[in-house]
Amino acid sequence: MMTAEQVRKKMRISHSRTDDDISGNIEAARLDMARVGIDPGADDALVDKAVELYCKGQFDYLGKGEQFMQNYERLRDAMSMAEGYKCGTR
């Protein structure tokens, strides 16, 4: 499962002052994925990438927040249609 420290590294943030915000965004991403039927217990590279994209979108990383959110939504929607990510299939 993606941690605040891992997301921080992905965004090249060297301090931990944003960890609470990052943790909140990780939880929000997982709740949003659960909202569309993705198993909230799913834990693999695609879920981690979705969380990363969501956090980068929320922080407007590199001034491309909207693009990161669009990429997150596309990945989330594709995962929601994949049998292996649906609630109760893991």
Secondary structure, 3 states (H helix, E strand, C coil): CCCHHHHHHHCCCCCCCCHHHHHHHHHHHHHHHHHCCECCCCCCHHHHHHHHHHHHHHCCHHHCHHHHHHHHHHHHHHHHHCHHHECCCC
